[in-house]
Amino acid sequence: MTPSRSAADVLAGHVVFEIEAIDRMYLNLYQPRLQHSAGVAAFFVVHRGNRFASSALMAPMTAAFTANIDH
């Protein structure tokens, strides 16, 4: 029986990460549930805790996100 290897041992020979002179990173994400109106409504009501879903709720999130990028 061979000893079990850690995830770091397994990934050490297969994964390479290189980064050169980057001052900010932006991550795009695909979330299938947010591609439909029912999923967006559930996001604002269940996840964000609002009483109802409204497109007006997106503006403060966008403003905060862009302000953080500008900062």
N, CA and C atoms as a LAMMPS dump frame, in Angstrom:
ITEM: TIMESTEP
0
ITEM: NUMBER OF ATOMS
213
ITEM: BOX BOUNDS ff ff ff
-5.0000000000000000e+02 5.0000000000000000e+02
-5.0000000000000000e+02 5.0000000000000000e+02
-5.0000000000000000e+02 5.0000000000000000e+02
ITEM: ATOMS id mol type element x y z
1 1 1 N 0.844 -1.178 0
2 1 2 C 0 0 0
3 1 3 C 0.891 1.243 0
4 2 1 N 0.591 2.17 -0.892
5 2 2 C 1.389 3.392 -0.973
6 2 3 C 0.737 4.474 -0.121
7 3 1 N 1.544 5.352 0.452
8 3 2 C 0.966 6.43 1.268
9 3 3 C 0.171 7.398 0.388
10 4 1 N -0.895 7.952 0.934
11 4 2 C -1.704 8.898 0.168
12 4 3 C -0.93 10.196 -0.022
13 5 1 N -1.162 10.815 -1.163
14 5 2 C -0.487 12.078 -1.473
15 5 3 C -1.441 13.237 -1.221
16 6 1 N -0.884 14.373 -0.877
17 6 2 C -1.722 15.553 -0.656
18 6 3 C -2.095 16.179 -2.002
19 7 1 N -3.075 17.042 -1.974
20 7 2 C -3.479 17.747 -3.196
21 7 3 C -2.319 18.56 -3.739
22 8 1 N -1.531 19.154 -2.854
23 8 2 C -0.374 19.937 -3.293
24 8 3 C 0.634 19.063 -4.024
25 9 1 N 0.849 17.83 -3.547
26 9 2 C 1.768 16.913 -4.218
27 9 3 C 1.276 16.564 -5.614
28 10 1 N -0.023 16.325 -5.735
29 10 2 C -0.597 15.956 -7.035
30 10 3 C -0.517 17.118 -8.011
31 11 1 N -0.855 18.325 -7.544
32 11 2 C -0.893 19.487 -8.425
33 11 3 C 0.485 20.049 -8.757
34 12 1 N 1.477 19.765 -7.941
35 12 2 C 2.811 20.34 -8.134
36 12 3 C 3.376 20.058 -9.514
37 13 1 N 3.129 18.891 -10.051
38 13 2 C 3.672 18.553 -11.358
39 13 3 C 2.783 18.911 -12.524
40 14 1 N 1.592 19.454 -12.268
41 14 2 C 0.632 19.686 -13.339
42 14 3 C 0.135 21.113 -13.469
43 15 1 N 0.263 21.907 -12.437
44 15 2 C -0.301 23.248 -12.451
45 15 3 C 0.818 24.271 -12.349
46 16 1 N 0.774 25.242 -13.258
47 16 2 C 1.754 26.321 -13.252
48 16 3 C 0.999 27.635 -13.23
49 17 1 N 1.403 28.519 -12.376
50 17 2 C 0.795 29.845 -12.301
51 17 3 C 1.897 30.871 -12.456
52 18 1 N 1.762 31.707 -13.466
53 18 2 C 2.727 32.776 -13.683
54 18 3 C 1.98 34.094 -13.772
55 19 1 N 2.567 35.125 -13.22
56 19 2 C 1.958 36.448 -13.278
57 19 3 C 3.065 37.466 -13.477
58 20 1 N 2.822 38.421 -14.369
59 20 2 C 3.821 39.446 -14.642
60 20 3 C 3.162 40.815 -14.641
61 21 1 N 3.592 41.694 -13.757
62 21 2 C 3.236 43.117 -13.736
63 21 3 C 1.761 43.397 -14.001
64 22 1 N 0.92 42.821 -13.21
65 22 2 C -0.494 43.135 -13.335
66 22 3 C -0.904 43.973 -12.13
67 23 1 N -1.617 45.073 -12.377
68 23 2 C -1.973 45.937 -11.252
69 23 3 C -3.398 45.714 -10.77
70 24 1 N -4.217 45.015 -11.528
71 24 2 C -5.55 44.645 -11.045
72 24 3 C -6.04 43.455 -11.851
73 25 1 N -6.929 42.729 -11.257
74 25 2 C -7.46 41.544 -11.898
75 25 3 C -8.981 41.615 -11.85
76 26 1 N -9.619 41.267 -12.949
77 26 2 C -11.073 41.266 -13.035
78 26 3 C -11.513 39.861 -13.376
79 27 1 N -12.457 39.353 -12.626
80 27 2 C -12.913 37.983 -12.803
81 27 3 C -14.309 37.976 -13.391
82 28 1 N -14.466 37.302 -14.527
83 28 2 C -15.784 37.092 -15.115
84 28 3 C -16.277 35.722 -14.686
85 29 1 N -17.551 35.636 -14.435
86 29 2 C -18.119 34.403 -13.929
87 29 3 C -19.427 34.122 -14.64
88 30 1 N -19.647 32.897 -15.02
89 30 2 C -20.907 32.472 -15.613
90 30 3 C -21.713 31.75 -14.555
91 31 1 N -22.867 32.265 -14.236
92 31 2 C -23.75 31.661 -13.245
93 31 3 C -25.063 31.329 -13.95
94 32 1 N -25.291 30.048 -14.281
95 32 2 C -26.47 29.675 -15.069
96 32 3 C -27.798 30.103 -14.443
97 33 1 N -27.9 30.075 -13.128
98 33 2 C -29.162 30.443 -12.486
99 33 3 C -29.505 31.916 -12.686
100 34 1 N -28.504 32.762 -12.926
101 34 2 C -28.767 34.182 -13.13
102 34 3 C -29.05 34.53 -14.592
103 35 1 N -29.171 33.526 -15.435
104 35 2 C -29.473 33.744 -16.852
105 35 3 C -30.978 33.803 -17.11
106 36 1 N -31.785 33.565 -16.096
107 36 2 C -33.245 33.566 -16.229
108 36 3 C -33.841 34.504 -15.193
109 37 1 N -34.99 35.08 -15.527
110 37 2 C -35.606 36.071 -14.635
111 37 3 C -35.934 35.497 -13.26
112 38 1 N -36.36 34.233 -13.195
113 38 2 C -36.674 33.634 -11.897
114 38 3 C -35.424 33.507 -11.028
115 39 1 N -34.29 33.199 -11.641
116 39 2 C -33.04 33.099 -10.892
117 39 3 C -32.573 34.442 -10.371
118 40 1 N -32.746 35.49 -11.192
119 40 2 C -32.364 36.837 -10.766
120 40 3 C -33.266 37.288 -9.618
121 41 1 N -34.562 37.007 -9.731
122 41 2 C -35.496 37.37 -8.672
123 41 3 C -35.136 36.65 -7.378
124 42 1 N -34.813 35.368 -7.46
125 42 2 C -34.425 34.606 -6.278
126 42 3 C -33.142 35.172 -5.667
127 43 1 N -32.207 35.628 -6.494
128 43 2 C -30.969 36.219 -5.999
129 43 3 C -31.266 37.429 -5.115
130 44 1 N -32.129 38.333 -5.603
131 44 2 C -32.41 39.549 -4.844
132 44 3 C -33.279 39.293 -3.619
133 45 1 N -34.199 38.348 -3.703
134 45 2 C -35.105 38.108 -2.577
135 45 3 C -34.467 37.178 -1.544
136 46 1 N -33.967 36.024 -1.993
137 46 2 C -33.447 35.026 -1.058
138 46 3 C -32.029 35.378 -0.603
139 47 1 N -31.144 35.601 -1.562
140 47 2 C -29.731 35.805 -1.219
141 47 3 C -29.471 37.189 -0.621
142 48 1 N -30.031 38.228 -1.252
143 48 2 C -29.76 39.597 -0.785
144 48 3 C -30.746 40.071 0.281
145 49 1 N -31.853 39.34 0.492
146 49 2 C -32.782 39.652 1.564
147 49 3 C -33.737 40.803 1.301
148 50 1 N -33.961 41.144 0.043
149 50 2 C -34.914 42.204 -0.283
150 50 3 C -36.341 41.65 -0.26
151 51 1 N -37.318 42.538 -0.053
152 51 2 C -38.711 42.087 -0.007
153 51 3 C -39.206 41.658 -1.376
154 52 1 N -38.713 42.303 -2.43
155 52 2 C -39.11 41.946 -3.796
156 52 3 C -37.955 42.25 -4.731
157 53 1 N -37.991 41.656 -5.903
158 53 2 C -36.929 41.855 -6.888
159 53 3 C -37.252 43.074 -7.745
160 54 1 N -36.255 43.877 -8.009
161 54 2 C -36.415 45.058 -8.839
162 54 3 C -35.095 45.353 -9.539
163 55 1 N -35.194 45.823 -10.776
164 55 2 C -33.966 46.182 -11.491
165 55 3 C -33.271 47.37 -10.828
166 56 1 N -34.005 48.151 -10.037
167 56 2 C -33.41 49.284 -9.327
168 56 3 C -32.395 48.813 -8.288
169 57 1 N -32.471 47.567 -7.861
170 57 2 C -31.534 47.041 -6.873
171 57 3 C -30.146 46.789 -7.474
172 58 1 N -30.066 46.752 -8.793
173 58 2 C -28.777 46.498 -9.447
174 58 3 C -27.873 47.729 -9.434
175 59 1 N -28.445 48.921 -9.487
176 59 2 C -27.648 50.15 -9.578
177 59 3 C -26.697 50.337 -8.398
178 60 1 N -27.138 50.172 -7.145
179 60 2 C -26.19 50.34 -6.038
180 60 3 C -25.057 49.309 -6.059
181 61 1 N -25.366 48.092 -6.494
182 61 2 C -24.317 47.07 -6.586
183 61 3 C -23.287 47.456 -7.646
184 62 1 N -23.767 47.944 -8.786
185 62 2 C -22.869 48.363 -9.862
186 62 3 C -22.031 49.562 -9.44
187 63 1 N -22.664 50.536 -8.787
188 63 2 C -21.935 51.727 -8.339
189 63 3 C -20.85 51.368 -7.332
190 64 1 N -21.164 50.486 -6.393
191 64 2 C -20.161 50.065 -5.404
192 64 3 C -19.018 49.313 -6.065
193 65 1 N -19.345 48.464 -7.035
194 65 2 C -18.319 47.698 -7.739
195 65 3 C -17.372 48.62 -8.51
196 66 1 N -17.939 49.566 -9.275
197 66 2 C -17.07 50.463 -10.05
198 66 3 C -16.288 51.415 -9.141
199 67 1 N -16.872 51.812 -8.013
200 67 2 C -16.127 52.661 -7.061
201 67 3 C -14.939 51.904 -6.489
202 68 1 N -15.112 50.631 -6.203
203 68 2 C -13.998 49.832 -5.696
204 68 3 C -12.906 49.676 -6.741
205 69 1 N -13.292 49.535 -7.988
206 69 2 C -12.285 49.437 -9.059
207 69 3 C -11.527 50.767 -9.178
208 70 1 N -12.266 51.885 -9.149
209 70 2 C -11.604 53.198 -9.242
210 70 3 C -10.676 53.456 -8.066
211 71 1 N -11.068 52.959 -6.888
212 71 2 C -10.246 53.157 -5.686
213 71 3 C -8.935 52.422 -5.827
